Amino acid sequence: MQVPASKRRYGPGEDGAAVYLEGDEWEKGQEQLKTFFMNVLASDKVSLDRSIPDSRPSECLSLSYPSDLPTASVVIVFANEFFSCKLFTYPFFTGSAC
């Protein structure tokens, strides 16, 4: 599904784009990699409801699903995850990421 140009959003991490840091931010990001095994500073710059590209195969894009599907429960276990990483999960499962 193509997003109209008037609805496109711009910012760090939008549409799956990489987040680039420079100078002091880059240095701090490198330190965070050693501690958290990820760049927390870059993660914190990305909007929680960022847009992401639709990477489904074309066969899946053409399928239609009934609106009365049964509900489901999802249990997500986090172990030693940085807080912003946990927050990225919420919009995805509540349907507000679409």
KEDRENMAR-379743 format. One record per residue (C-alpha): residue number from 1; residue in three letters; x, z, y. Coordinates in nm, 3 decimals. Layout:
N
(pt NUM, "ALA", (X, Z, Y)) ...
//
This chain:
98
(pt 1, "MET", (0.000, 0.000, 0.000)) (pt 2, "GLN", (0.149, -0.110, 0.331)) (pt 3, "VAL", (0.119, 0.131, 0.624)) (pt 4, "PRO", (0.014, -0.043, 0.948)) (pt 5, "ALA", (0.285, -0.043, 1.216)) (pt 6, "SER", (0.065, 0.165, 1.448)) (pt 7, "LYS", (0.043, 0.442, 1.184)) (pt 8, "ARG", (0.411, 0.447, 1.085)) (pt 9, "ARG", (0.590, 0.770, 1.150)) (pt 10, "TYR", (0.949, 0.804, 1.258)) (pt 11, "GLY", (1.182, 1.095, 1.202)) (pt 12, "PRO", (1.438, 1.237, 0.962)) (pt 13, "GLY", (1.352, 1.156, 0.601)) (pt 14, "GLU", (1.043, 0.946, 0.680)) (pt 15, "ASP", (0.963, 0.683, 0.420)) (pt 16, "GLY", (1.237, 0.823, 0.198)) (pt 17, "ALA", (1.517, 0.746, 0.445)) (pt 18, "ALA", (1.841, 0.942, 0.427)) (pt 19, "VAL", (1.911, 1.218, 0.679)) (pt 20, "TYR", (2.249, 1.182, 0.848)) (pt 21, "LEU", (2.427, 1.473, 1.014)) (pt 22, "GLU", (2.719, 1.452, 1.256)) (pt 23, "GLY", (2.976, 1.688, 1.403)) (pt 24, "ASP", (2.904, 2.060, 1.367)) (pt 25, "GLU", (2.584, 1.991, 1.173)) (pt 26, "TRP", (2.779, 1.788, 0.919)) (pt 27, "GLU", (3.032, 2.071, 0.881)) (pt 28, "LYS", (2.755, 2.328, 0.834)) (pt 29, "GLY", (2.584, 2.099, 0.581)) (pt 30, "GLN", (2.905, 2.077, 0.379)) (pt 31, "GLU", (2.928, 2.457, 0.367)) (pt 32, "GLN", (2.567, 2.479, 0.251)) (pt 33, "LEU", (2.644, 2.237, -0.031)) (pt 34, "LYS", (2.895, 2.487, -0.166)) (pt 35, "THR", (2.651, 2.778, -0.144)) (pt 36, "PHE", (2.312, 2.626, -0.227)) (pt 37, "PHE", (2.420, 2.302, -0.405)) (pt 38, "MET", (2.216, 2.108, -0.151)) (pt 39, "ASN", (2.226, 2.038, 0.221)) (pt 40, "VAL", (1.971, 2.289, 0.352)) (pt 41, "LEU", (2.020, 2.180, 0.713)) (pt 42, "ALA", (1.923, 1.822, 0.628)) (pt 43, "SER", (1.629, 1.945, 0.420)) (pt 44, "ASP", (1.502, 2.159, 0.708)) (pt 45, "LYS", (1.501, 1.855, 0.940)) (pt 46, "VAL", (1.253, 1.666, 0.719)) (pt 47, "SER", (0.882, 1.710, 0.791)) (pt 48, "LEU", (0.688, 1.886, 0.515)) (pt 49, "ASP", (0.426, 1.612, 0.521)) (pt 50, "ARG", (0.673, 1.326, 0.544)) (pt 51, "SER", (0.578, 0.981, 0.430)) (pt 52, "ILE", (0.733, 0.857, 0.108)) (pt 53, "PRO", (0.736, 0.504, -0.028)) (pt 54, "ASP", (0.491, 0.416, -0.304)) (pt 55, "SER", (0.724, 0.332, -0.592)) (pt 56, "ARG", (0.460, 0.280, -0.860)) (pt 57, "PRO", (0.486, -0.038, -1.069)) (pt 58, "SER", (0.253, -0.318, -0.955)) (pt 59, "GLU", (0.039, -0.269, -1.268)) (pt 60, "CYS", (-0.039, 0.085, -1.156)) (pt 61, "LEU", (-0.120, -0.019, -0.799)) (pt 62, "SER", (-0.403, -0.239, -0.921)) (pt 63, "LEU", (-0.572, 0.035, -1.127)) (pt 64, "SER", (-0.874, 0.218, -0.995)) (pt 65, "TYR", (-0.956, 0.571, -1.101)) (pt 66, "PRO", (-1.297, 0.741, -1.119)) (pt 67, "SER", (-1.365, 0.989, -0.840)) (pt 68, "ASP", (-1.508, 1.246, -1.082)) (pt 69, "LEU", (-1.192, 1.324, -1.277)) (pt 70, "PRO", (-1.166, 1.680, -1.412)) (pt 71, "THR", (-0.963, 1.936, -1.220)) (pt 72, "ALA", (-0.622, 2.045, -1.338)) (pt 73, "SER", (-0.403, 2.349, -1.295)) (pt 74, "VAL", (-0.035, 2.319, -1.221)) (pt 75, "VAL", (0.222, 2.594, -1.269)) (pt 76, "ILE", (0.552, 2.543, -1.093)) (pt 77, "VAL", (0.842, 2.773, -1.169)) (pt 78, "PHE", (1.111, 2.808, -0.903)) (pt 79, "ALA", (1.445, 2.971, -0.975)) (pt 80, "ASN", (1.689, 3.027, -0.692)) (pt 81, "GLU", (1.532, 2.753, -0.480)) (pt 82, "PHE", (1.578, 2.744, -0.106)) (pt 83, "PHE", (1.252, 2.819, 0.080)) (pt 84, "SER", (1.211, 2.477, 0.243)) (pt 85, "CYS", (1.237, 2.309, -0.099)) (pt 86, "LYS", (0.944, 2.516, -0.222)) (pt 87, "LEU", (0.742, 2.416, 0.084)) (pt 88, "PHE", (0.787, 2.044, 0.008)) (pt 89, "THR", (0.600, 2.095, -0.319)) (pt 90, "TYR", (0.278, 2.228, -0.165)) (pt 91, "PRO", (0.151, 1.914, 0.021)) (pt 92, "PHE", (0.218, 1.703, -0.288)) (pt 93, "PHE", (-0.007, 1.906, -0.516)) (pt 94, "THR", (-0.281, 1.974, -0.263)) (pt 95, "GLY", (-0.327, 1.606, -0.189)) (pt 96, "SER", (-0.233, 1.644, 0.175)) (pt 97, "ALA", (0.083, 1.439, 0.121)) (pt 98, "CYS", (-0.115, 1.114, 0.106)) 
//
